[in-house]
Amino acid sequence: MNTTNKYITDITKITNIIKTEYPELLPFFNESPETIPNQSHPIISNSALKEYYSSLYSLLEDYKPNHPYIVEKHIMSK
């Protein structure tokens, strides 16, 4: 699997975790500037995908102290 596809897969996994396990975090998606392109046809680089994944992961990590077992169980292996 190439790097772009891996990032997209990982973003999809972590997004699904948030949607199913932590729906209370969904309002934070609307506040994330990484999801709002400033062009009509933006080029999505691997670094942008990595940054977006990192922001989602950080969102879960900040929430993790109250729910540690679910986060560790589902996050991608590195």
VENCORTA-V125082 format. One record per pair of residues at least 12 apart in sequence whose ideal C-beta (glycine too) atoms are under 10 Angstrom apart, sorted by the first residue. I is the first residue (numbers start at 1). J is the second residue. If there is no record, write none. Layout:
BEGIN
i=I j=J
i=I j=J
END
This chain:
BEGIN
i=2 j=46
i=3 j=46
i=3 j=49
i=3 j=50
i=4 j=44
i=4 j=45
i=4 j=46
i=4 j=49
i=5 j=49
i=6 j=46
i=6 j=49
i=6 j=50
i=6 j=53
i=6 j=76
i=7 j=44
i=7 j=45
i=7 j=46
i=7 j=47
i=7 j=48
i=7 j=49
i=7 j=50
i=7 j=51
i=7 j=52
i=7 j=53
i=8 j=44
i=8 j=49
i=8 j=52
i=8 j=53
i=9 j=76
i=10 j=49
i=10 j=50
i=10 j=52
i=10 j=53
i=10 j=56
i=10 j=57
i=10 j=75
i=10 j=76
i=10 j=78
i=11 j=49
i=11 j=50
i=11 j=52
i=11 j=53
i=11 j=55
i=11 j=56
i=11 j=57
i=11 j=76
i=13 j=53
i=13 j=56
i=13 j=74
i=13 j=75
i=13 j=76
i=14 j=52
i=14 j=53
i=14 j=55
i=14 j=56
i=14 j=57
i=14 j=59
i=14 j=60
i=14 j=71
i=14 j=74
i=14 j=75
i=14 j=76
i=15 j=29
i=15 j=52
i=15 j=53
i=15 j=56
i=16 j=74
i=17 j=56
i=17 j=60
i=17 j=70
i=17 j=71
i=17 j=73
i=17 j=74
i=17 j=75
i=18 j=56
i=18 j=59
i=18 j=60
i=18 j=63
i=18 j=74
i=20 j=70
i=20 j=74
i=21 j=60
i=21 j=63
i=21 j=67
i=21 j=70
i=21 j=71
i=21 j=73
i=21 j=74
i=22 j=59
i=22 j=60
i=22 j=63
i=22 j=64
i=22 j=66
i=22 j=67
i=22 j=70
i=22 j=71
i=24 j=63
i=25 j=56
i=25 j=59
i=25 j=60
i=25 j=62
i=25 j=63
i=28 j=55
i=28 j=56
i=28 j=59
i=28 j=62
i=28 j=63
i=29 j=55
i=29 j=56
i=29 j=59
i=32 j=52
i=32 j=55
i=32 j=56
i=32 j=59
i=33 j=52
i=33 j=55
i=34 j=48
i=34 j=49
i=34 j=51
i=34 j=52
i=34 j=53
i=34 j=54
i=34 j=55
i=34 j=56
i=35 j=52
i=35 j=55
i=53 j=76
i=57 j=71
i=57 j=75
i=57 j=76
i=60 j=72
i=60 j=74
i=60 j=75
i=61 j=75
END
